Amino acid sequence: DNNTKVNIYFGFNLLKGQQLQSLNINRGSFYTSIDGDYLDLNTKFSYFTSDQSHKNFTDVNGIGISFDAFFVIENTKSKLSFTFASEDLGYISWTKKSYLAGVDTAIHFDGVEITNIMNVAQENLHGISQDSLMDIIYSKSDTVPFQLSIPEKLSFEIKKEWSGFINSALIGVNYIFDVGQPIPQFYAMQTAVITKWLNIGLIENYGGFSGFNVGLYFQVNTNKNFNATISSGNLTGFILPKEAYARSVFISIAYKIK
């Protein structure tokens, strides 16, 4: 079909690692007996954190790379397009002052015996202290450099364009891996032409880490080669912060080189 075009785009990104705190839980159970005589803890997890002594915006706590890929099928006659995208496929290497703790332990606790309630501070308590418990739990920890992959995002969207006042509409779905996202995020956007240089849009989305959200989109086109965009798909988070789970702002300035 001469009206159908297939385009493939690739992107390469250099990344600056600023702050990281990551908890990966492989196994975890906590049981308290019905009569309260004992409790059992069985857990296995890994905890990663970046250098906590350097938290300024200018500090470089890690360096990494990532790749993006976009596969677009477009029908020029119907102005209908389908886009499949894979974004943020890469990793960040965190510096040598980063902290890594590996935990794999089972604890059975049946209480402590106190012989003199008036002098608890002098009781041995079977050698239990905060430090000794931390030694049991954090059996393998060190300040070492390490690499962590970036959560990859996969998305699919369908877009339809027109030549009237309402000039486009799209629907899509995306999912971010390795961050515990409960469900995919579904989104939609409709844009309208206000003037020859200004487009505005309404954004709706549901899922991911939050409930229903609405947002706005503004794009300024001074000529065929230059445009500036500012948008937010989570305006609910700014208006009703106690009811929403997310806030976001996207700003883009683009120039097309012939």
N, C-alpha and C positions, 0 to 999 in steps of 0.2 A: 504494500500500500504506500503510494507516494506521499500520502498525507500523514503518515506515522513516522515519527523520529524517535530514535533511541540514543540517549546520552548517558555517559558514565563520567562522574566527577570524583576526583580524589583530593584529599586535604592532608597536609602534614603540619603538626603543631609542636612547638617547643614549649615545655611547661616548667613553671616555677612552683616548687612545693613550699607552702607557707605553714599550715598547721594540719595535723592529722591526729585523730583518735579513732581507733578501730577495734571493735570487739567481735571476734568470731567464735560463736558458741557451737561446739560439736555435740555436746551432751550435757544435760543438766537436770538433776532431780533433787528435791528437798522434801523430806518426810518427817512429820512429827507424830509420835505415837498418840493414840486416843487419850490415854491417861496422862500424857505429858512426861513419861519417865525418860524418854530419850528422843534424839533426833538424828537423822542420817542425811548427809550431803554427799552427792556423787556428781562430779562435774569435770568437764574437759573443755578448755577454751584457750584462745590466744588473744593477747592484748598488745596492740601496737600504739605507740605515740611518738610524735616528732619531738625535736629538741625543745623542751619547755623553757629553756633559759633565753631563747631568742624568739620573741613573739611580735616584733615590729614588722610593719608592712614591707620594709626594705630588706629584711633578713631573708636569706635563701637557705631554707632547711632541706631542700630537695630539688633535684633536676630530673626531668623526664621528657618523654616524647609520646605522641599519640597520632593516630591516623583516622581519617573519616572517608567514607565511600558512599556515593549516591548513585542510584540506578533509576533513570527517569524514562518513562514511555509517554510520549505526547502525540496527540492527534491534532494537527494544526487546523483542520477543517471544523471539528466540533469544539476545539479549545478545551479538551479534556485531557488531564495528565494523571499518571500514577507514579508515585515516588516511593522507593524503598531505600532506607538509609541506615547505615551502621556508623555510629559516632563514638569517639573517645576509646578507641581500641589501642591501648598502650599501657605504660607503667610510669611510676616515679621512683627514683632511687633516693632514699632518705639518708641523711648524713650520719656520721659515726656516733653522734651524741643522741641518736634516737634510741628509744627504749622498747624492748621486746620481752614479754613474759609469757611462758608456756605453762599451763596449769592442767594437770591430770591427777586427780586425787579423790579419795573417798574418806569421809570422816564420820565416825560414830561418836556421839556425845551423850553421856548419861548423867551429866551434872557434876557438881563439885561438892566436897565435904568440908564444912566449916565447923571447927570445934569450939571456937570462941567468937561469938557474933559481935562482941564488944571490941574486938581487935582484928577486924577482917584484913587490914593492910598487912599484917604480919603473917597471915596464913599463906601456906605454900600453894594451895589450889592445884595440886598435882602438877606443878611446873607450868601451868597455863598462863600465858601473858599475851598481850597484843602482838608483840614481836614474834613469839614462838608460833602463834597461829599464822602469821604472815609467812614465816619460814616454811610451814607445812603447805600452805596453799600455793605460794609462788615458788615452787620447787625448782623451776628453771627460768631464770631471768638474767638479762644482761643488757648493757648499753652498747649496741652494735649497729652498724649500717645494715639496711635491708631494702628489698624492693617489694612494692605492692602494685598489683595491676589496678588500673582505673576502672570504675564501674562502667561497663559498655552499655550504650543505649541503642536499641533497635526501634525503628519506627516505620509506619506505612501510612500514606495519605493519598487521598483522591481530591483533585482540584478541578473546578469548572469555572471558565471565564466567560464574560459577556461584554458587550460594548455599550450597555446602558448605564443608568445611575448605579445600580448594583452591579459591580464589574467582576466580582469573583466570590466563590464560596468553596470551602474545603472542609473535609472531615478526616480525622486520622486517629491513630492509636500508637502509643509508644510504651516501652517497658525498659526499666533500668535493672541490670543484673547485679547480683552480689551486694545489694544494700537492704535486702529484706522487704522490697516493695510488695505490699500485700496483693494488689491487683493492677492490671495495666491502666494507664491513663488514657481516657478518650477525650478528644477535643474537636472543636469546630470553630470556624471563623468566617464571617461575612464582611466584605469590604465594599465601600461606596466611594464614588468620585464626587468630591465637593467642589473643587476647581481643577483646572488642568495641571496644577502642581501639587495638590493636596488630596490624599486618600485617607479615609478613616475606616476603622473596622471594629466589630464587636466580637469578642472571644468568649467561648464557653468551654469549660473542661470539668471532668469528673473522674475520680479514681486516683491511682497512685498512692500518695500518702495522705490525701485530704479528700473532703467531700466535694460538693459542687462549688465552683468558682466562676466568676465572670471577670472580664478584662477589656481593655481598649487598645487599639492599634492606630498609630499615626505614621504616615509616610509622606515626606516632602520630596518631589522630583523637580529639580531646577532645570534639568535638561535630560536628554536621552541617556547620558552617561553617568550622571551623578544622582544619588538619592541618600536620604538620611531617614532612619527609622527609630522610633521609640515605642515600646509596647510593654504591657504587663498583663499576664494571664491570671493574676491573683490579686486583683484590686480589693477583693473581699478581706484579705489579710490586713490591708491598711485601714479600711473603714470599720471592720468588726474584728479586731485582733484576737479577742477572746473566743470567737466562734470559728475562726479559720485556722488552718495548719501551715500555711505557706504564704510568703510574700516574694515577689520577683519583679525585676525591671530589666528589660533588654534594650540596649542602645547599639545601633549599627550605622556606620558611615561607609558607603561603597562608591567606588568609581570604576567604571568599565573602560578598560584599555582596548582600543580598536586593534 
